[in-house]
Amino acid sequence: MLKNKNFKLKEVLDWQTWIKEIDPLKIQDLSIEWEKFPFYWQSTQNNWIIDYYSLINDVLNNKEAKPTILIHSNNQNLVYLETPFYLKDWHWATSVLQKNILNRYIALYFLTTIWKNIKNKFNYNAKATKIALKNTEIVLPTQNWEIDFEFMETFIRAVEKLVIKDLVIWNEKKIQAYREVINKKN
């Protein structure tokens, strides 16, 4: 039987300590010519991405492109990524979370439940520090007292299908309205 249970974030996600942060004033010193990767910061636009850079390998994070969740302490922005990345930070304000079970769908479920629990708990003056985040409780579905990752994935896939269906219906209505306007002019 499916039941919801509270878990502390530190019980379900792994905080990464291998993070390499970049001083943006020194970015030109790190540039090389090779594949470009996203450069993340606490921006609230463009999913945190400031730009794409090609920098020395020593400052590249997540070289294996594992599914990753970033949470910034200043503005509680959350982002999911599956690529190597650079991180602009000077004060270790970004929590970088991973888990072997993560994929896009499970991560989106996590993002939603994390956001629901931190949006009113933290702000610029009450930062979402790593310690505070680790002890933040989130609600997850369980089956036989274990986190039900399969349910999480199935749920998000179903939501995605509904959204796509609604977009198709909306687009068809828009096309029909366009055709009606064109036909009236002829």
C-alpha positions, 0 to 999 in steps of 0.5 A, a space after each residue: 500500500 502506498 503511503 507518504 512519509 517524511 524524510 530529511 533531505 540528507 537521508 535521500 540525496 547525497 551532497 557532493 563535496 567535489 565541487 569546483 567553484 570559479 571566480 568569474 573575474 578569472 574566467 578568461 585565465 581558464 579559457 581553452 578551446 574545446 567543448 562548451 558547458 553551461 556556467 551556472 550561477 544564482 541567476 533566476 533567469 535561463 535556468 541559472 545558466 549565465 553562458 556556455 564556456 570552454 574552460 580547463 578541465 580542472 574546474 569542470 564539475 560532474 564530468 560523468 554527466 550524472 543526474 544532478 540537482 542544484 539548490 542555491 542558498 541565497 534565492 532557493 533556486 533549484 535546477 536539474 541537469 544531466 551535463 558537466 557544468 561550471 559553477 560560479 560561487 565564492 562561498 559554497 552557497 550551492 548545494 549539489 545533490 545526486 543519487 544513483 536512482 535519479 533520472 529526469 522524472 524522479 529528479 522533477 518529483 524531488 524538485 517539486 517536493 523540495 520547492 514546496 518545503 523550502 519556498 516559505 522556509 527560507 529567503 535571502 535573510 534566512 538562507 537555505 544553507 547546506 546544514 539547513 537543507 540537509 535537515 529539511 523534511 520532504 514528503 515522499 511516497 513509500 511502498 513497504 516502508 521504502 521510497 517508491 521511486 517507481 511511483 515518482 517516475 510514473 507520476 511525473 510521466 503521467 503529468 508530462 503526458 497530460 501537459 503535452 495533451 493540453 498543449 496539443 489541444 491548445 495548439 489545435 484551437 489556435 490553428 482552428 481560430 487562425 483558419 477561421 480568420 483567414 477564411 473570413 477574409 477570403 
